[in-house]
Amino acid sequence: MSTPELGLPMVVPAPAPALPARVRIHEVGARDGLQNEKATVPTEIKAAFIRRLAEAGLTTIEATSFVHPKWVPQLSDAEQLFPLIDDLSVDLPVLVPNERGLDRALLFGARRVAVFASATESFAKANLNRTVDEALAMFEPVVARAKAEGVHVRGYLSMCFGDPWEGPVPVPQVARVCRALLDMGCDELSLGDTIGVATPGHVLALLTALTEARVPTEVLGVHFHDTYGQALANTLAALQYGVTTVDASAGGLGGCPYAKSATGNLATEDLVWMLQGLGVDTGVDLGRLVATSVWMAAHLGRPSPSRTVRALSHQEQ
């Protein structure tokens, strides 16, 4: 629906049953999105991007990654970036791969960190050059030290639904690694559909299995890729189950290197449009968010893949 004289589309809220009143969006565009860019985005642009996201109402903005520059050169400026944004009154989680990364993050005052695990042996080997259990052993002292410092720890779990080498991932396999991350002290878990193959029934099956494995739903977030156009449907299934944290990327930044033609992360704007229509509060100003993604798209030299950004900004397809 739109207002003809203004040309401004409006969402007409029509609440659906069994949904949370509010959803916390864990914005990953500045880290997960920009780390996939072929060209390195200038530090000042990254800082301005994060500030704009905060001004749009996002309260959790994953800022960067304290990894060795050799592995993720696009985020090699973490030490330069963090002082430019640490005055913001929002949560600014950072990814840390090991104790050295944690040392660097703590030195710059990070109060929220994340470790990145895998549910499958193939991806653990490809991404971390370790088995699943070896990776968990590496993370254990990182999590313990972070918790001793009073720092909030998120555990990312990739390949929760499908793996490009192993195919469908058994639900009990995912539950085991989730339980291990919680047992070592992670405060929150993010379930990643890294290659975008999940469907709503699979999402519900995994969430049910996690409940049976004594993984509380309130510590879970979901992280869907839209490779097959299922990200919003999968998100809705998770929300109906009781999940209240959703990862998303402004403008749909980011992609998956393991799936051809992957459209990348769920766009924050598409998520907010859906949630507004369902009467679910996010605290996000959609107009400001769209303007931010249009601004960043101009810096990246291409239009945003987000359907909502394109519809509201009239970007060229």
MIDRENBA-643790 format. One record per residue (C-alpha): residue in one letter; x, y, z. Coordinates in steps of 0.001 Angstrom, whole numbers, plus 500000, padded with zeros to 6 digits. Example, Ala and Ser with C-alpha at 12.3 -4.5 7.8 and 13.67 -1.06 7.14 Angstrom:
2
A512300495500507800 S513670498940507140 
END
This chain:
317
M500000500000500000 S501250503524499325 T500255507133499731 P499771508305496106 E500467511968496681 L503745511245498459 G504737507993496794 L505697506585500190 P504971502889500644 M503561502003504049 V503527498711505877 V500070497833507180 P500618495905510429 A498661492668510628 P499962490781513676 A500246487004513436 P499911484612516373 A502818483121518336 L505322485870517607 P507531487826520018 A506582491427520735 R510136492577519985 V513083491211518016 R516704492213518511 I518513492539515204 H522178491573515353 E523532493691512507 V526476492018510745 G526967494191507659 A530047496025508876 R531885492772509651 D530391489790507850 G529285491944504936 L532413494001504302 Q534853491119504846 N533581489597501598 E534291492678499505 K537047492323496923 A538231495872497555 T539047497134501033 V536637499809502250 P538418502824503807 T538388502895507604 E536598506243507725 I533784504888505544 K533415501835507799 A533184504102510851 A530596506322509166 F528643503219508133 I528501501964511712 R527469505383513002 R524675505589510441 L523467502126511440 A523356503230515077 E521457506378514125 A518929504167512319 G518150502470515632 L520230499303515492 T521510498487518977 T523859495582518189 I526326496236515367 E529116493752514799 A531997496077514092 T535041494143512911 S537249491119513429 F540541490947515316 V542044488308513048 H545457488221511406 P545467490568508374 K546705487709506199 W543424485843506644 V540964488721506318 P542767491711504765 Q539496493625504390 L539331493913508201 S543020494519508858 D542232497998510206 A540468496838513389 E542869498776515611 Q542281501948513592 L538513501478513371 F537580500724516969 P538717504062518461 L536554505863515879 I533349504218517121 D533890503245520747 D531951506289521961 L528706504908520507 S526088503856523051 V525358500561521260 D526801497071521551 L529781496585519230 P530715492883519155 V533949491822517450 L535076488455516158 V538150486908517819 P539681483697516421 N542067482898519269 E543689484246522441 R545867486685520493 G542757488133518863 L541120488389522280 D544163490229523654 R543898492792520876 A540140493202521323 L540424493691525097 L543226496210524622 F540827498365522607 G538012498033525123 A535769495491523412 R533049494250525773 R531457491726523431 V533348489135521433 A532455486189519226 V534130482912518300 F533388481109515055 A532906477327515203 S531662474750512705 A529125471964512945 T530967469938510293 E534458468478510033 S534930469607506426 F534278473263507124 A536295473180510365 K539217471887508331 A538726474392505501 N538127477425507729 L540258476691510806 N542564473868509688 R541338471854512677 T538823469170513493 V535603470259515194 D536883469107518573 E540297470730518057 A538563474016517234 L536428473761520359 A539573473119522409 M541137476244520897 F538096478339521816 E537832477092525395 P540603479306526874 V539390482246524765 V535890481977526199 A537191481395529728 R539423484471529630 A536698486627528121 K534238485577530807 A536851486261533501 E537090489800532107 G533303490206532267 V532978490151528485 H529883488792526708 V530686485894524363 R528733484846521300 G529374481497519656 Y528820481368515909 L528061477917514553 S528357477577510782 M527006474841508501 C524039474063510744 F521820472867507898 G523974471895504950 D527645471625504026 P529034471929500465 W531270468882500996 E529172466740503342 G525623467554502234 P522766467697504779 V524067468050508335 P522544465670510921 V520595467573513571 P522235465687516514 Q525648466736515183 V524664470401515390 A523123469944518837 R526358468407520153 V528490471385519136 C525885473860520428 R525901472114523783 A529726472185523853 L529815475939523182 L527307476592525949 D529153474334528366 M532397476242527841 G530624479491528766 C529189481133525630 D526334483488526504 E524663483301523114 L524709481082520022 S524084482031516404 L522864479200514177 G524264479724510692 D522749478513507432 T526046479180505699 I525087478015502207 G521424478969502444 V519864475520502054 A517583475503505117 T513809475357504842 P511282476130507609 G510633472510508556 H514356471895508964 V514619475014511134 L511865473767513436 A513434470296513603 L516777471762514682 L515235474108517257 T513210471245518703 A516324469077518952 L518198471883520694 T515413472198523250 E515700468462523881 A519475468919524295 R518825471510527023 V519865474466524870 P517561477329525942 T515782479029523067 E516416482426524658 V520183482123524041 L519735481403520325 G520005483680517342 V519518482689513700 H521690483640510755 F520165482804507376 H521515483276503878 D519038483871501071 T520644481654498431 Y517359479894497614 G515028482700498703 Q514201481056502036 A515777483441504556 L512597485291505562 A510516482112505690 N513156480453507854 T513328483495510102 L509562483496510571 A509652479810511524 A512339480534514127 L510381483488515551 Q507251481363515843 Y509298478851517836 G510386481586520251 V513723482884518940 T514037486658519422 T517493487425517970 V518023487559514203 D521267488257512361 A520929490440509290 S523102492610507083 A522228496139505984 G521555496182502270 G522133492425502066 L525912492885502150 G527985489727502180 G527833486432500405 C528760482805500705 P531900481652498842 Y530680478042498929 A527471478440496925 K527344479759493388 S524956482672492834 A524427483019496579 T522624486260497298 G524274486564500663 N522998487497504065 L519395488281504859 A519001492010504226 T518166493966507372 E515677496102505451 D513782493060504184 L513637491723507742 V512424495040509176 W509732495362506482 M508392491917507339 L508513492503511094 Q506780495870510802 G504035494152508839 L503689491584511616 G503530494263514313 V506854493157515830 D508964495964517281 T512623496333516249 G513339499949517170 V514708500500513658 D513888503499511475 L513471501834508076 G513836505071506123 R517176505884507743 L518356502325507280 V517500502337503573 A519298505664503145 T522349504177504855 S522398501166502540 V521989503385499465 W524910505479500719 M527085502400501235 A526068500944497864 A527339504128496225 H530703503673497952 L530841500052496805 G529893500991493257 R526847498766492838 P523169498728493857 S522028496913496959 P520615493416496402 S517948494084499058 R514492494115497486 T513245496555500102 V516136498945499523 R515484498858495791 A511745499332496188 L512017502242498607 S514941503991496947 H514066503228493307 Q517578501905492711 E518234500482489286 Q517857496730489089 
END
